């Protein structure tokens, strides 16, 4: 178990697999013959664990039998991607299973009892009212993935008072939208309006999921992912909500910050956009990309892309060189 109290079991490793991987982190290049004695596990358990770790790419065996572990960052990223894919598949199966039960109950001529912690709603006006209620009473955070290509003026007029109220009360809003929505001026204008009030919005090129999560304990997904007119599932069951949250974070991490795509160039620093100017200042102030990206509310991938662009614009050989050149030119 790690010092934080969270082991690698969260990422799908067994106790034996985690013990073996940690052993080789401490003792890289050693052989695996007596590993069962070191972690106090049966030989068969260890053999199975070693096979899986090799299959996952977390261990590599040299010709002389020595074993070398993958870098921890690579290992955790690989396990995280695998786990999130599993969670996504599990979420799809759950929604499909609920839909099947409802159909079978209708065939039986019985009313469909809502599973514990999961409620199915089919009336679209009732769903909208429930969404309004959840937004109105949200206290901490609202997360959403919305693959729409345009918002009607009616949609905007309906959403604006609720969104504004939430943001003024300090509710954090994180929203992922489809890139095609940026081709619709009224939608872009409203997204700008939200970001100006403190919402964080990212853009994805290819999303089909529809997700809403309120205060990390109530989630909405379509009852039928291929036909949203068939209603929604409203979940408060802890495990299911956790899976939906994991899927949201996966989509969020792979999306691009809205400002990086629609900000106009700012006057002054050689035509740098506003976000590039902020990245330049952050790059000179903080040492880690993760900290800079978090401070600016953009993904690490987007932050690093801007850093690379700035190095090219400044014709700098390194970040330290770029900071020096920027100061000499009066850009910061």
N, C-alpha and C positions, 0 to 999 in steps of 0.2 A: 504494500500500500504506500502511496506517495505521501509526502509531508502534508499536502493539502487535504488528505483524506479521500482523494478520488483516484482510484486505480485505473488501469487500462481495460478493466472489465466493461466500463461504459462504452468502449469502442469495439467490444466483441471478443476480446481475448479471455481465455480461461485463466484461472490462477496459475496453473502449470506453465502455460504459454507466456504469461507475463513474467513469471519467475525466471524462465529460461532466457528470455530476451534481455532482462535486466542483468542476468549473470554475464552474458556475453558483452554487454556494455561495459561492465567492470573488468572483464577479462577477454578482450578481443584477441582473436587469433589462436585461441586454445581449442582443444579437441572436445568432442561431445560424449566420449565413451562413458565417463563417470558422472555425467551431469545429474543423473537420477539420485546419486548419493548427496550431491551438493544442495539440491532443492527438496530432498526428502519426498520423492514421489516414485511410484512404481515404474518399472522400465517400459511397460506397454504404454502407459500414460505419457511418458516422456517421448517415446518414439512417435506417437501420434501427434504430440504437440510440435515436435521438431519438423515433421512433414508439413504441418499446416503453416508454420512460420516460414519455412522455405517457399511454400506455395504463395504466401502473401508477399514475399520479397523482403521480409524483415530480417532474414538470415541468409548469408551466402556461404557456401562450402568450397574451400579451395581444394586443389588436387591432393594435397598432403593431409587432408582431413580436418584442417583448421577451420574454424567457423568465425565469421565476421558479421557483426550486426549492422543493419542499415542505420543511417543517421537518424537521431530521434525526431527531427522535424519532418524528414521524409516518411518515417514510420507512422507518425501521428496523422499526417496529411493523408496518407494512403488508407489508413484505417478509418479516418473520418469520412472520406469519400465513399468507401465501401459501406459503412454503417448508414450513411444518409441515403444511399441507393436502396438499401434494404428497407429503411423506414418509409421511403417513398413508395416502394412496391407494397409494403404492408398497408399503408394508408389507402392505396388504390383498392386493395383487396377488401379492406374494411367497408369502404363506401359501396363497393359492388355487392358485398354480402348483405348489407342493410337493405339495399334495393331489392335483392332476391327474396329476403324474408317478407318484405312488404307485399310483393307480388303473390307469394305463396299464401299469405294470410287472406288476401282478397279471394284467391281461388277457393279457400276453405270457407269463405263466407263469414269470417270473423274480423273484428276490428283489430287493427295493428297496435299492440301495446308497445309503447316506447321502451327500448332497452334502457337499463339503468345508466344514467349519465348521458344518454343520447336521445335527442328529441327530433322527430322528423316533422317538417312543415312543408305543405304543398301549395298553400295559397300565397301567391306572390305579394299581395298587399299586406298580409300578416307577416311575411318575412321582412318586408321593408320596415314595418312598424317595430318589429323586434330589433332590427339593426339600429333603428333610431333610438330605441330605449337603451340598448347596450352602449351606444356612443354617448348618450346623454349622461349615463351613470358611470362611465369609465373614470377611473381615478389616476391611473399611472401610465398606461401605454395602449396604443392601438396599432396593430400591424396589419398590413393588407397587401395582397397581390391581385392586381386587376388587369386582365388582358384585354381591356377595351381599346378600340382604336379612336374613339371620340366620345366626348361628353356632350350631351344636349344641354341647351340653356336651362331646361327644366331640371336636369340632373344637378347642374351647378347651383341653381337657386335653392334647390332642396338641401344640398350638402353644405353650402356655405355657412349658415348659422350654427350648425352642429360642429363643423370643423373649427370655426372661429372660437366658439365657446370652449371647446376642448383645449385648444392651444393657449387660450388666455388663462385657463385654470392650471396650466403647466403639464397637461397630458402630453406625453411624447407620441408623435405620429411618425411611423416609418411606412413608406408606401413604395411598391415596385409597380411600374407601369410598362406597357408595351411600347417599343420604340416607334411604332407606327403612329402612336398617339401624338407624337411631336409634329406630325404633318397637319394637325388640326389646330389652327390658331386659338380658338376659344379654350380648348383644352390646355394648351401650353400656357395661356394667360392665367388660367386658374391654378395650374401647378406652380407658376411663378409666385402667385399670390400666397399660396400655402407656404412655400419655402421662405418667403419674406417674413412670415409670422412664426417661423421656427420649425416647420415640418421638414423631415428629411426624406427626399424622394430620389429613387434610383430608377434606371431604365434598363430593360432587358430586351435583347433582340428576338428571343423566341420563348415565350411563356404561354402555357395553356391553363395552368392551375388558377383556381379562384380561391383565395384564402382570406379570412378575416379572423383576427384574434384580439380579444379584449382583456386587458389586465392579466394576460398569460394564463387565464383559467377558463375562458369561454371561447370556443372556436366555431366558425361556420365554414362548411364546404358544401359543394353541390351534392345532392343525393345521387345524381347521375352525372359524372364528369363530362359526358358527351352531350347532355341535354339539360341545361340549367332551368328550363321551364318545368322540370319535374320536381322542383322543390329543393330544400336544403336540409342538411343535418346540422343540428346545433349540439355541440359536444361539450360536456364538462367533466367527462371521465379523464382522470389524470393521465393515464398512459396514452390515450389517443391524442389529447391536447399536446402532450410532450412531443409526439411524433409530428404533429402538424407544425409545431414551433421549430423543430429541427429542419423540416422541409423549407419553411420560410427563410431561416437563416442561410440555408444552402443557396436559395435563389438570390437573397440579398447580397451575399458575398460575391456572387458571380455577376452582379449587375453593376452598371456605371452610374456615377453621380450625375444627377440632372444638370447641375451647373457646368459640368465639363462638356456638355453637348449643346447648351443653348445660350451660355453667357456670351455677351457681346464683348469685343476687345475694349479694354479700358484705356483711356488716354494717359499718356505719360510713358511708363517704362517700356519703350520700344515696341508698343503694340501688343504687349502681353495681355492676355485675358485676365479678368478679375481672379479667376481660380488659379491661373498660372502665377500671378503676383503673390497670392497667398501661399502657394506651394513654395515659391522661391524664398519668401520670408521664413516659412517653417523649416525649410531645408537648412537655412543658416542658423536656426535657433535650436533645433532638436537633433539628436543623434540617430534615433530609430524611426524607420518609416512607419511602423505601426503606431507610434505615438503621434507623428505628424498627420497621418491619415485620420486617426480618431479625432484629433483636435479640429480638423477641417470637415469632418463628417463625410468623408469619401472612403472608398475601398482602398486597401493597400495597393492593389493592382493599378488602379487609376492614379494614385499618388506617384507610384514609381514610373508610370508612363509620362507623367508631367515632368518628373525629375529628368528623365532621359531627354525629353524635348528641350528642357532648359539648358542642359549640358551642350546640346547641339547648337542652340541659338547663341549661346555664349562662347562657343568653340572652346569649351573647357575640358581638360583631361580628367578632372575629378570633381567631386562636390566641393572640396575645400578650394580648389582653383576657381570653380564657378562662384562661390561666395565672395572671393577676393575680387574677381572681375565685376561682379554685380555692384559691389561697394564702390569700386573705382569709377563706374559709370553712373553712379547715383541712382541705381534702381532700387536700392534698399537703404 
